[in-house]
Amino acid sequence: MEDVLVPILVPLITFSMPVLLCWVYYRNEMHTTSQRTEIVKAVIEKNPDLDVEALLQKMNPKQKLLKEKLLSRLLWGCITGFIGLGLLIGSVFACYAGGWEGDEINFMWITGAISLAIGIAFMITYYVGRKMLAKEMEAETRNMEQK
């Protein structure tokens, strides 16, 4: 029974799950946009003299600053990097001290290496972005102070 289900379920889950998640995300975005449209229509019908552009600016969610985006990349880089490092160190201890062998250790090595690589990539993105966007962040900070 297991020999029949695994070849069917693994591709079904690995290919259909990302598609389903993307569909749910974009469906939610479309729903949110249509709700905003309905609200704006109702407000315009009740008060035609209202400044629509000011209303739309108040209704739209606040955009993150460049500095906030970069700091979130640094945060996620540290989190995934430390998880990957912990998995790699744990797999070394489990292999040599615990006597583990086989697929579990291989899975820990691969997962740890991938997590560490993703963490390093996030950190590199943070440092490169900080250098490249320094002027834009200063201008953004000045604009926020003026408001």
N, CA, C and O of each residue as an XYZ file, in Angstrom:
588
protein
N       0.823     -1.190      0.000
C       0.000      0.000      0.000
C       0.876      1.266      0.000
O       0.613      2.201     -0.756
N       1.906      1.292      0.843
C       2.787      2.450      0.927
C       3.552      2.646     -0.371
O       3.824      3.780     -0.766
N       3.900      1.555     -1.035
C       4.637      1.659     -2.297
C       3.812      2.312     -3.396
O       4.366      2.886     -4.335
N       2.499      2.227     -3.284
C       1.626      2.826     -4.285
C       1.319      4.283     -3.951
O       1.253      5.113     -4.858
N       1.131      4.615     -2.679
C       0.720      5.964     -2.279
C       1.842      6.999     -2.371
O       1.607      8.141     -2.767
N       3.053      6.600     -2.006
C       4.154      7.569     -1.973
C       4.434      8.155     -3.355
O       4.543      9.377     -3.456
N       4.557      7.370     -4.423
C       4.800      7.979     -5.747
C       3.654      8.865     -6.238
O       3.857      9.725     -7.095
N       2.466      8.659     -5.704
C       1.333      9.485     -6.107
C       1.246     10.744     -5.248
O       1.038     11.836     -5.776
N       1.403     10.605     -3.929
C       1.205     11.721     -3.018
C       2.336     12.753     -3.039
O       2.075     13.952     -2.946
N       3.564     12.308     -3.157
C       4.688     13.249     -3.096
C       4.634     14.262     -4.242
O       4.709     15.460     -3.971
N       4.510     13.849     -5.498
C       4.404     14.866     -6.558
C       3.131     15.706     -6.444
O       3.141     16.901     -6.739
N       2.051     15.081     -6.021
C       0.806     15.815     -5.877
C       0.949     16.929     -4.842
O       0.507     18.054     -5.076
N       1.554     16.628     -3.720
C       1.726     17.628     -2.661
C       2.769     18.665     -3.050
O       2.545     19.860     -2.859
N       3.906     18.233     -3.593
C       4.981     19.174     -3.884
C       4.655     20.122     -5.040
O       5.184     21.233     -5.083
N       3.813     19.716     -5.958
C       3.479     20.587     -7.077
C       2.177     21.353     -6.859
O       2.055     22.501     -7.288
N       1.216     20.737     -6.205
C      -0.071     21.410     -6.042
C      -0.078     22.382     -4.876
O      -0.815     23.368     -4.914
N       0.714     22.140     -3.843
C       0.706     23.023     -2.677
C       1.185     24.435     -3.014
O       0.512     25.387     -2.619
N       2.307     24.636     -3.721
C       2.692     26.012     -4.074
C       1.671     26.713     -4.964
O       1.431     27.911     -4.814
N       1.077     25.975     -5.882
C       0.065     26.563     -6.756
C      -1.145     26.991     -5.927
O      -1.692     28.074     -6.134
N      -1.553     26.155     -5.006
C      -2.683     26.476     -4.151
C      -2.385     27.687     -3.273
O      -3.246     28.551     -3.109
N      -1.207     27.764     -2.717
C      -0.840     28.905     -1.880
C      -0.818     30.204     -2.682
O      -1.285     31.237     -2.201
N      -0.283     30.159     -3.894
C      -0.278     31.357     -4.751
C      -1.698     31.775     -5.101
O      -2.015     32.964     -5.095
N      -2.541     30.820     -5.400
C      -3.925     31.117     -5.738
C      -4.635     31.777     -4.561
O      -5.347     32.765     -4.745
N      -4.449     31.241     -3.352
C      -5.084     31.812     -2.167
C      -4.570     33.228     -1.915
O      -5.354     34.119     -1.588
N      -3.269     33.445     -2.064
C      -2.690     34.779     -1.842
C      -3.274     35.793     -2.818
O      -3.720     36.861     -2.398
N      -3.279     35.479     -4.111
C      -3.777     36.424     -5.103
C      -5.293     36.598     -5.023
O      -5.812     37.673     -5.322
N      -5.981     35.574     -4.630
C      -7.431     35.686     -4.419
C      -7.714     36.663     -3.278
O      -8.635     37.475     -3.364
N      -6.920     36.580     -2.210
C      -7.061     37.488     -1.082
C      -6.755     38.921     -1.511
O      -7.460     39.847     -1.108
N      -5.715     39.116     -2.321
C      -5.377     40.453     -2.812
C      -6.508     41.025     -3.668
O      -6.838     42.205     -3.550
N      -7.097     40.201     -4.522
C      -8.203     40.658     -5.355
C      -9.408     41.038     -4.497
O     -10.082     42.033     -4.763
N      -9.670     40.241     -3.475
C     -10.793     40.522     -2.575
C     -10.579     41.841     -1.834
O     -11.501     42.646     -1.707
N      -9.363     42.054     -1.348
C      -9.041     43.293     -0.641
C      -9.192     44.494     -1.565
O      -9.735     45.521     -1.159
N      -8.723     44.378     -2.787
C      -8.835     45.472     -3.753
C     -10.293     45.778     -4.074
O     -10.684     46.942     -4.156
N     -11.086     44.744     -4.255
C     -12.501     44.985     -4.569
C     -13.235     45.610     -3.383
O     -14.141     46.421     -3.578
N     -12.859     45.244     -2.164
C     -13.470     45.873     -0.988
C     -13.118     47.362     -0.919
O     -13.979     48.192     -0.625
N     -11.870     47.692     -1.187
C     -11.461     49.101     -1.185
C     -12.220     49.884     -2.257
O     -12.636     51.020     -2.031
N     -12.391     49.271     -3.405
C     -13.119     49.923     -4.484
C     -14.561     50.209     -4.074
O     -15.084     51.293     -4.332
N     -15.192     49.239     -3.442
C     -16.575     49.421     -2.994
C     -16.673     50.535     -1.953
O     -17.617     51.324     -1.971
N     -15.699     50.598     -1.050
C     -15.702     51.652     -0.025
C     -15.557     53.024     -0.669
O     -16.265     53.964     -0.307
N     -14.635     53.137     -1.626
C     -14.424     54.425     -2.297
C     -15.671     54.831     -3.067
O     -16.052     56.002     -3.054
N     -16.311     53.880     -3.737
C     -17.543     54.198     -4.466
C     -18.626     54.710     -3.520
O     -19.312     55.686     -3.824
N     -18.776     54.056     -2.386
C     -19.797     54.467     -1.418
C     -19.504     55.846     -0.852
O     -20.420     56.650     -0.678
N     -18.249     56.127     -0.565
C     -17.884     57.435     -0.020
C     -18.119     58.530     -1.062
O     -18.601     59.611     -0.725
N     -17.782     58.258     -2.318
C     -17.974     59.258     -3.377
C     -19.463     59.523     -3.585
O     -19.858     60.665     -3.818
N     -20.299     58.476     -3.504
C     -21.737     58.666     -3.679
C     -22.323     59.527     -2.560
O     -23.199     60.358     -2.802
N     -21.838     59.326     -1.340
C     -22.392     60.071     -0.204
C     -21.821     61.475     -0.093
O     -22.504     62.388      0.371
N     -20.567     61.657     -0.517
C     -19.931     62.965     -0.393
C     -19.111     63.240     -1.655
O     -17.918     62.936     -1.683
N     -19.716     63.800     -2.686
C     -18.988     64.005     -3.948
C     -17.911     65.083     -3.875
O     -17.058     65.147     -4.760
N     -17.922     65.924     -2.855
C     -16.928     66.992     -2.738
C     -15.649     66.536     -2.047
O     -14.725     67.333     -1.887
N     -15.574     65.303     -1.643
C     -14.424     64.780     -0.902
C     -13.206     64.630     -1.821
O     -13.338     64.282     -2.994
N     -12.045     64.894     -1.277
C     -10.798     64.712     -2.019
C     -10.483     63.212     -2.077
O     -10.073     62.616     -1.080
N     -10.677     62.622     -3.236
C     -10.535     61.175     -3.401
C      -9.087     60.733     -3.232
O      -8.822     59.676     -2.660
N      -8.162     61.528     -3.721
C      -6.750     61.153     -3.630
C      -6.282     61.082     -2.180
O      -5.530     60.179     -1.813
N      -6.721     62.024     -1.362
C      -6.357     61.995      0.058
C      -6.976     60.773      0.741
O      -6.347     60.149      1.596
N      -8.200     60.439      0.364
C      -8.854     59.260      0.926
C      -8.103     57.985      0.560
O      -7.905     57.111      1.403
N      -7.685     57.883     -0.707
C      -6.953     56.692     -1.143
C      -5.611     56.570     -0.426
O      -5.183     55.464     -0.096
N      -4.951     57.690     -0.184
C      -3.679     57.644      0.537
C      -3.882     57.172      1.967
O      -3.040     56.452      2.504
N      -4.983     57.566      2.591
C      -5.264     57.130      3.954
C      -5.666     55.662      4.003
O      -5.388     54.970      4.982
N      -6.321     55.187      2.946
C      -6.789     53.799      2.927
C      -5.684     52.802      2.602
O      -5.718     51.667      3.076
N      -4.712     53.210      1.805
C      -3.650     52.282      1.416
C      -2.771     51.975      2.613
O      -2.499     52.851      3.434
N      -2.328     50.731      2.711
C      -1.441     50.387      3.823
C      -0.106     51.112      3.702
O       0.381     51.372      2.602
N       0.464     51.425      4.836
C       1.719     52.164      4.872
C       2.843     51.292      4.319
O       3.004     50.138      4.716
N       3.608     51.856      3.408
C       4.745     51.145      2.826
C       5.906     51.140      3.818
O       6.137     52.114      4.533
N       6.622     50.030      3.842
C       7.788     49.957      4.712
C       8.901     50.842      4.162
O       9.062     50.987      2.950
N       9.651     51.420      5.065
C      10.815     52.195      4.670
C      11.915     51.258      4.197
O      11.914     50.072      4.527
N      12.854     51.793      3.420
C      13.974     50.981      2.938
C      14.767     50.400      4.103
O      15.211     49.252      4.057
N      14.938     51.199      5.139
C      15.694     50.747      6.301
C      14.986     49.576      6.980
O      15.637     48.624      7.410
N      13.665     49.640      7.080
C      12.901     48.544      7.681
C      13.014     47.277      6.853
O      13.152     46.181      7.397
N      12.955     47.430      5.525
C      13.084     46.260      4.654
C      14.461     45.611      4.801
O      14.578     44.388      4.869
N      15.497     46.444      4.850
C      16.846     45.909      5.005
C      17.025     45.242      6.361
O      17.656     44.190      6.461
N      16.476     45.848      7.395
C      16.604     45.245      8.729
C      15.847     43.925      8.829
O      16.273     43.022      9.549
N      14.727     43.804      8.112
C      14.024     42.516      8.121
C      14.838     41.450      7.387
O      14.796     40.276      7.755
N      15.570     41.848      6.360
C      16.457     40.887      5.682
C      17.579     40.448      6.608
O      17.947     39.274      6.629
N      18.123     41.384      7.371
C      19.161     41.025      8.332
C      18.603     40.086      9.399
O      19.255     39.115      9.783
N      17.410     40.375      9.867
C      16.775     39.523     10.874
C      16.584     38.111     10.355
O      16.948     37.146     11.028
N      16.013     37.980      9.159
C      15.781     36.654      8.594
C      17.096     35.960      8.240
O      17.188     34.734      8.305
N      18.094     36.726      7.871
C      19.408     36.143      7.615
C      19.997     35.548      8.873
O      20.546     34.446      8.848
N      19.887     36.271      9.972
C      20.396     35.738     11.248
C      19.606     34.506     11.682
O      20.193     33.515     12.119
N      18.288     34.561     11.564
C      17.461     33.432     11.993
C      17.789     32.184     11.179
O      18.084     31.133     11.749
N      17.740     32.290      9.857
C      17.991     31.103      9.033
C      19.443     30.652      9.123
O      19.728     29.456      9.075
N      20.359     31.604      9.254
C      21.769     31.233      9.396
C      22.033     30.462     10.678
O      22.742     29.456     10.667
N      21.464     30.934     11.788
C      21.667     30.231     13.058
C      20.956     28.879     13.084
O      21.456     27.926     13.683
N      19.804     28.792     12.442
C      19.130     27.491     12.344
C      19.997     26.522     11.541
O      20.188     25.374     11.944
N      20.514     26.981     10.417
C      21.381     26.130      9.600
C      22.643     25.731     10.328
O      23.061     24.575     10.263
N      23.259     26.681     11.024
C      24.455     26.374     11.796
C      24.145     25.380     12.910
O      24.922     24.460     13.164
N      23.006     25.569     13.570
C      22.598     24.628     14.618
C      22.350     23.236     14.074
O      22.729     22.247     14.701
N      21.724     23.148     12.924
C      21.493     21.825     12.319
C      22.806     21.162     11.915
O      22.976     19.956     12.094
N      23.727     21.942     11.375
C      25.015     21.361     10.992
C      25.794     20.882     12.216
O      26.355     19.787     12.208
N      25.828     21.695     13.258
C      26.528     21.287     14.483
C      25.824     20.094     15.125
O      26.474     19.163     15.598
N      24.491     20.129     15.137
C      23.736     18.997     15.680
C      23.966     17.717     14.907
O      24.033     16.639     15.497
N      24.085     17.821     13.605
C      24.314     16.613     12.808
C      25.725     16.072     13.029
O      25.936     14.859     12.990
N      26.695     16.966     13.261
C      28.052     16.497     13.569
C      28.055     15.742     14.888
O      28.631     14.659     14.986
N      27.409     16.312     15.905
C      27.341     15.624     17.190
C      26.569     14.323     17.094
O      26.969     13.322     17.688
N      25.474     14.322     16.360
C      24.669     13.115     16.229
C      25.421     12.036     15.467
O      25.268     10.849     15.756
N      26.222     12.435     14.508
C      26.955     11.464     13.700
C      28.114     10.857     14.480
O      28.289      9.639     14.500
N      28.911     11.720     15.129
C      30.115     11.220     15.787
C      29.871     10.778     17.219
O      30.396      9.747     17.640
N      29.100     11.521     17.964
C      28.882     11.178     19.365
C      27.695     10.237     19.532
O      27.728      9.346     20.380
N      26.654     10.423     18.736
C      25.442      9.623     18.893
C      25.424      8.361     18.075
O      24.634      7.458     18.350
N      26.265      8.278     17.090
C      26.296      7.087     16.252
C      25.175      6.991     15.243
O      24.878      5.900     14.757
N      24.558      8.087     14.922
C      23.499      8.070     13.914
C      24.108      7.852     12.540
O      25.222      8.292     12.260
N      23.372      7.177     11.703
C      23.793      6.993     10.315
C      22.555      6.932      9.446
O      21.452      6.686      9.934
N      22.739      7.152      8.182
C      21.642      6.954      7.248
C      20.987      8.238      6.795
O      21.602      9.303      6.744
N      19.697      8.096      6.464
C      18.951      9.177      5.843
C      18.710     10.357      6.782
O      18.652     11.500      6.329
N      18.568     10.097      8.086
C      18.313     11.200      9.026
C      19.478     12.185      9.048
O      19.273     13.399      9.028
N      20.696     11.660      9.089
C      21.881     12.526      9.117
C      22.018     13.266      7.789
O      22.316     14.460      7.773
N      21.805     12.577      6.695
C      21.877     13.240      5.393
C      20.860     14.371      5.292
O      21.162     15.443      4.768
N      19.654     14.124      5.795
C      18.614     15.154      5.778
C      19.034     16.344      6.640
O      18.830     17.491      6.243
N      19.616     16.091      7.808
C      20.066     17.187      8.670
C      21.193     17.978      8.013
O      21.215     19.206      8.091
N      22.131     17.282      7.364
C      23.235     17.967      6.678
C      22.697     18.861      5.571
O      23.062     20.033      5.475
N      21.836     18.308      4.745
C      21.311     19.062      3.605
C      20.464     20.238      4.074
O      20.611     21.350      3.566
N      19.581     20.002      5.035
C      18.733     21.076      5.552
C      19.571     22.163      6.216
O      19.307     23.352      6.033
N      20.565     21.764      6.978
C      21.443     22.740      7.625
C      22.234     23.560      6.621
O      22.367     24.775      6.768
N      22.755     22.896      5.603
C      23.534     23.613      4.587
C      22.657     24.589      3.801
O      23.076     25.710      3.516
N      21.446     24.164      3.455
C      20.539     25.041      2.717
C      20.129     26.232      3.580
O      20.109     27.366      3.102
N      19.805     25.982      4.845
C      19.415     27.080      5.740
C      20.566     28.060      5.950
O      20.362     29.274      5.955
N      21.756     27.537      6.120
C      22.912     28.399      6.301
C      23.168     29.234      5.044
O      23.479     30.421      5.137
N      23.038     28.615      3.880
C      23.242     29.342      2.622
C      22.196     30.447      2.440
O      22.520     31.542      1.982
N      20.955     30.158      2.795
C      19.900     31.172      2.693
C      20.180     32.314      3.670
O      20.009     33.484      3.328
N      20.610     31.974      4.878
C      20.943     33.000      5.857
C      22.080     33.883      5.397
O      22.030     35.102      5.563
N      23.107     33.281      4.820
C      24.239     34.058      4.298
C      23.781     34.951      3.146
O      24.221     36.095      3.031
N      22.897     34.426      2.293
C      22.385     35.225      1.177
C      21.598     36.433      1.677
O      21.736     37.527      1.131
N      20.771     36.248      2.713
C      20.041     37.376      3.285
C      20.997     38.410      3.873
O      20.789     39.614      3.716
N      22.041     37.942      4.549
C      22.998     38.881      5.145
C      23.778     39.647      4.078
O      24.019     40.846      4.222
N      24.168     38.963      3.020
C      24.862     39.635      1.914
C      23.933     40.674      1.280
O      24.358     41.785      0.966
N      22.674     40.308      1.098
C      21.702     41.244      0.545
C      21.566     42.476      1.435
O      21.449     43.597      0.940
N      21.582     42.264      2.745
C      21.492     43.391      3.669
C      22.693     44.321      3.516
O      22.524     45.532      3.367
N      23.909     43.761      3.551
C      25.099     44.606      3.505
C      25.269     45.306      2.159
O      25.651     46.476      2.115
N      24.991     44.610      1.075
C      25.089     45.231     -0.249
C      24.002     46.287     -0.409
O      24.265     47.377     -0.917
N      22.781     45.969      0.022
C      21.683     46.932     -0.075
C      21.920     48.161      0.778
O      21.555     49.270      0.390
N      22.527     47.972      1.936
C      22.809     49.115      2.813
C      23.793     50.070      2.148
O      23.645     51.287      2.250
N      24.797     49.519      1.467
C      25.768     50.380      0.779
C      25.148     51.055     -0.444
O      25.362     52.243     -0.681
N      24.385     50.294     -1.209
C      23.834     50.836     -2.443
C      22.714     51.837     -2.187
O      22.551     52.786     -2.954
N      21.949     51.644     -1.133
C      20.780     52.478     -0.892
C      20.993     53.503      0.215
O      20.021     54.021      0.766
N      22.232     53.803      0.546
C      22.516     54.735      1.647
C      21.916     56.118      1.378
O      21.301     56.710      2.265
N      22.090     56.627      0.172
C      21.569     57.960     -0.148
C      20.042     57.973     -0.134
O      19.430     58.925      0.351
N      19.435     56.927     -0.661
C      17.980     56.861     -0.683
C      17.410     56.779      0.726
O      16.374     57.378      1.016
N      18.089     56.033      1.606
C      17.616     55.930      2.988
C      17.724     57.266      3.709
O      16.843     57.619      4.493
N      18.799     58.018      3.451
C      18.940     59.342      4.058
C      17.838     60.279      3.573
O      17.255     61.018      4.367
N      17.553     60.250      2.281
C      16.493     61.101      1.732
C      15.133     60.696      2.302
O      14.301     61.553      2.604
N      14.914     59.408      2.445
C      13.663     58.914      3.001
C      13.509     59.343      4.462
O      12.414     59.703      4.894
N      14.595     59.303      5.209
C      14.576     59.739      6.602
C      14.277     61.228      6.695
O      13.499     61.653      7.549
N      14.892     62.027      5.818
C      14.626     63.468      5.807
C      13.172     63.762      5.463
O      12.563     64.656      6.051
N      12.610     63.015      4.514
C      11.204     63.210      4.146
C      10.269     62.867      5.305
O       9.267     63.547      5.522
N      10.598     61.822      6.040
C       9.781     61.433      7.190
C       9.860     62.474      8.298
O       8.868     62.728      8.981
N      11.027     63.078      8.484
C      11.198     64.105      9.513
C      10.435     65.379      9.149
O       9.932     66.075     10.030
N      10.348     65.684      7.854
C       9.649     66.886      7.419
C       8.146     66.752      7.573
O       7.456     67.749      7.786
N       7.633     65.549      7.470
C       6.191     65.318      7.605
C       5.840     65.392      9.041
O       4.674     65.228      9.400
